[in-house]
Amino acid sequence: MALLRHRGRVTYRALQLQFHLDDDRLKTLKDEILYAHPQVVDDNGRGLVWTGEARSTPTSVSLPSVDQERTPLTYTPPHLTDRILAARHSLAGERKQVTILFADIKGSTEIIKDLDPEAAQQLLDPAIHRMMDAVHRYEGTVNQVLGF
């Protein structure tokens, strides 16, 4: 929502690339936003348009290029990204045992319910970054961060 509010409009393809969404997840996100936020409208199937209060001055929110779609950059520090990309061909198709971590910040929904998205993100970011740092310390990667 913060991205949409800042830019005023965003294409569905850009959302897919930015948040690594498959078609089903994109449809779910689109349905949720259009249902829950009456200030957002569909632009003839191309994307979403913010029609609410005047948006703030555009910020430097950037979307990944098509090449980034295939690289593990979003939540991965540069040194791990380089190692993953260097080993990509030798790892392709390899079966590995993995450990999955699911973490939740208890009570965060209640804490941020009355905050705007930027304030909520500013409040929760330190905890999220500590969790991501712990994963990266063991050369793990973060697939996605959900919420706020």
C-alpha atoms as one frame of an Amber mdcrd trajectory, in Angstrom:
protein
   0.000   0.000   0.000   2.885   2.360   0.746   4.325   1.766  -2.721   0.942
   2.379  -4.339   0.312   5.485  -2.268   3.714   6.944  -3.127   3.581   6.189
  -6.834  -0.126   6.714  -7.393  -0.327   3.669  -9.647   1.476   0.371 -10.066
   1.220  -2.390 -12.665   0.402  -5.952 -11.712   3.639  -7.133 -13.337   5.653
  -4.734 -11.172   3.953  -6.133  -8.060   4.803  -9.672  -9.176   8.466  -8.786
  -9.616   8.783  -6.675  -6.470   7.175  -9.232  -4.162   8.017 -12.470  -6.043
   4.355 -13.435  -6.526   3.039 -16.236  -8.685  -0.233 -15.670 -10.567  -2.416
 -17.077  -7.770  -0.806 -14.931  -5.089  -1.036 -11.861  -7.298  -4.767 -12.499
  -7.802  -5.240 -12.927  -4.048  -3.336  -9.711  -3.320  -5.288  -7.832  -5.994
  -8.630  -9.090  -4.645  -7.651  -8.182  -1.077  -6.487  -4.667  -1.942  -9.503
  -3.887  -4.124 -11.927  -5.228  -1.496 -10.304  -3.775   1.618  -9.235  -0.397
   0.234 -12.011   1.501  -1.554  -9.518   4.246  -2.443  -7.801   1.811  -4.846
  -9.253   0.916  -8.255  -8.289  -1.471 -11.046  -6.968   0.223 -14.200  -8.589
  -1.929 -16.891  -6.671  -5.024 -15.794  -3.250  -3.342 -16.111  -2.661  -2.369
 -12.503  -3.869  -0.524  -9.441  -4.546   3.208  -9.131  -4.622   5.146  -5.862
  -7.644   7.492  -5.777  -7.450   8.430  -2.079  -5.993  11.564  -0.536  -3.193
  13.240  -2.418  -0.151  11.023  -2.463   3.133  12.165  -1.027   6.054  13.247
  -3.141   7.446  10.241  -4.986  10.289   8.565  -3.167  13.085   6.431  -4.448
  11.044   3.215  -4.235  12.525   1.099  -6.974  11.259  -2.025  -8.613  13.535
  -4.829  -9.719  14.428  -5.293 -13.320  13.440  -8.480 -15.110  16.992  -9.828
 -14.589  16.626  -9.440 -10.817  13.596 -11.727 -10.876  15.951 -14.664 -11.253
  18.525 -13.554  -8.685  18.337 -13.933  -4.887  18.725 -10.236  -4.038  15.680
  -9.092  -2.112  16.573 -10.232   1.418  20.079 -11.556   0.844  23.268  -9.685
   1.749  25.682  -9.108  -1.148  28.334 -11.620   0.009  25.749 -14.453   0.091
  24.221 -13.343  -3.198  27.626 -13.581  -4.877  28.184 -17.114  -3.511  24.720
 -18.295  -4.562  25.062 -16.874  -8.056  28.578 -18.302  -8.470  27.348 -21.781
  -7.507  24.021 -21.566  -9.369  24.874 -24.023 -12.157  26.386 -26.641  -9.862
  23.365 -26.437  -7.535  20.685 -26.633 -10.225  18.544 -29.691  -9.632  20.476
 -30.715  -6.522  18.401 -32.131  -3.672  19.205 -30.785  -0.242  17.842 -31.028
   3.242  16.745 -27.607   4.433  15.634 -26.011   7.657  12.615 -23.734   7.511
  12.097 -20.949  10.025   8.782 -19.231  10.613   8.933 -16.308  13.019   6.225
 -13.990  14.261   6.422 -10.791  16.267   3.831 -11.513  18.926   1.179  -8.809
  19.206   2.532  -6.773  16.298  -0.855  -6.515  14.586  -2.369  -4.904  17.673
   0.612  -2.585  18.090   0.535  -1.253  14.517  -3.201  -1.304  13.816  -3.590
   2.497  14.092  -0.281   3.420  12.429   0.242   4.370   8.819   2.301   1.822
   6.834   5.533   3.821   6.977   5.349   4.222  10.772   4.486   0.538  11.204
   7.418  -0.481   9.056   9.764   1.832  10.967   8.617   0.283  14.238   8.910
  -3.354  13.132  12.000  -3.128  10.890  14.596  -3.437  13.700  13.110  -6.744
  14.880  12.760  -8.070  11.333  16.346  -7.148  10.520  17.611  -8.916  13.659
  15.794 -12.069  12.557  17.198 -11.782   9.034  20.714 -11.182  10.402  20.451
 -14.413  12.416  19.452 -16.349   9.282  22.282 -14.778   7.265  24.836 -15.557
  10.004  24.319 -19.244   9.156  24.382 -18.518   5.401  20.636 -18.927   5.098
  18.377 -16.930   2.840  15.089 -15.197   3.601  12.452 -16.084   1.069   9.826
 -13.563   2.115   8.694 -11.216   4.825   4.931 -10.881   5.188   2.779  -8.452
   7.050   2.278  -4.774   7.656
